[in-house]
Amino acid sequence: MILEVCCGNLESVHEAVKGGAPRVELCSRLELDGLTPLWEELREARALYPALKIHALIRPREGDFCYCPEEVAQMEADIETALQLGADGIVIGALTEKGDVDVDVMQELVSLVGGRASLTFHRAFDVCRWPFEALEVIQKLGFHRILTSGQAPSAQEGTDLLRELQRRAHLTILPGGGVNASNARRILELSGCRELHASASTLRPDGRKVSDAKKIAAILAAIQ
């Protein structure tokens, strides 16, 4: 079983490593559900933890996942920068206004990665109108995993869809959303999945969400 920790800052990366997580998704602005990380934080995380798997979220703005050509160009530039700084994985997603996977944009971004990194389709999946059709499209595009709550408010509430996605999938279904030590094993058992995504964070007095090594270790202990 693998736990991926969503880290919105470098301090969270330190906590993830301390807690024993083998992989992180690095981003910024968790209060906006995550945006593209600060490059200096990716650079430092890579230098400090050469064995840690670091996946970089590429999301240029908050809001919906329908991107104009200028935003796609920004995502292309950001993907290239993330890869140059040593990211092991790229986390992306784009939809049409109707709620389908934007195949044209995704093909463009996937081809840019060109097999240089692992590919995760992020929680844009949770607002796709036809999840099983979206699964087929994402698989054909060459993604390695889909991060999803099962189109529910939390992964615990979405286990029915997670289980059916896992049954149909030829890629990894990565449950995320409200994952903690008390429900982690149950989510895995009900969904049949073998990876989990959690921020395992604590809200600091200054309003920042920072991952907590003790919470991370507790989740890992629960799923071993």
Salt bridges, closest charged atoms under 4 A:
GLU4 OE1 - ARG23 NE 2.77
GLU4 OE1 - HIS55 ND1 3.69
GLU4 OE2 - HIS197 ND1 2.59
GLU11 OE2 - ARG204 NH1 2.86
GLU11 OE1 - ARG208 NH2 3.04
GLU15 OE2 - LYS18 NZ 3.31
GLU31 OE2 - ARG29 NE 2.33
ASP64 OD1 - ARG61 NH2 2.91
GLU71 OE2 - ARG61 NE 2.59
GLU80 OE1 - ARG116 NH2 3.03
ASP88 OD2 - ARG46 NH1 2.77
ASP100 OD2 - ARG129 NH2 2.90
ASP126 OD2 - ARG123 NE 2.83
ASP160 OD1 - ARG163 NH2 3.18
GLU164 OE2 - ARG167 NH2 2.61
GLU164 OE2 - ARG168 NE 2.82
GLU189 OE2 - ARG185 NH1 4.00
GLU195 OE1 - ARG23 NH2 2.83
GLU195 OE1 - ARG145 NE 3.69
ASP206 OD2 - ARG208 NE 2.96
